[in-house]
């Protein structure tokens, strides 16, 4: 099967009729499957990563690759821009997170010192998900097979704190645009909403009947979208607080 080495972006025109052609931007440059992408908050740049171990920065509207970073030794599991667009963070199965300060070129490395049997669980325990808080003061991340959400202090470059989720483990974490909530995707295919300030559970969302692999808050903070192997759903997190456990 041909690997998905191209990134195809469909641009919304606001009002598209059936007879209209949806504009596409195709980005080519990765040698193997592209696994994760993110678009900067100013909507100017796109970052991508995948099975070729590289992180690529794009001027995507002009279909131009700006730079390729080769500092990981295994596939890129997740990546994201900081909210002020000054940094790119990438999580790899090489058990490192790289934080790239774009203005200076400084690279900060977070190593997986949280799993005591890292060699025995190689490729089973790794940084699985990352997300910056809106103030850029913390990087939130998870480890595959673990049930904690970790908070990394960017100013001191140290672990600030962690919270413990369900026993089945957490696959994905996302910080809301206003920094009030965290959504975490668990291995039992439920979604837990946390209050970022108190670190307390606010609600639990259930509805998927199959594997759920990703989630994202809408820009207007009204919705949380989740999708996976069987179906796609959207929720209004605030209205589902009655599901609190």
WOQUISUL-V571895 format. One record per helix or strand. SS is the DSSP state (H for helix, E for strand). FROM is the first residue (numbers start at 1). TO is the last residue. If there is no record, write none. Layout:
BEGIN
((SS:FROM:TO) (SS:FROM:TO))
END
This chain:
BEGIN
((E:6:10) (E:24:28) (E:34:39) (E:46:50) (E:55:59) (H:60:62) (E:64:69) (E:76:81) (E:87:92) (E:96:101) (E:107:111) (E:127:132) (E:138:143) (E:148:153) (E:158:164) (E:170:175) (E:181:186) (E:191:195) (E:201:205) (E:212:217) (E:224:228) (E:232:235) (H:237:243))
END
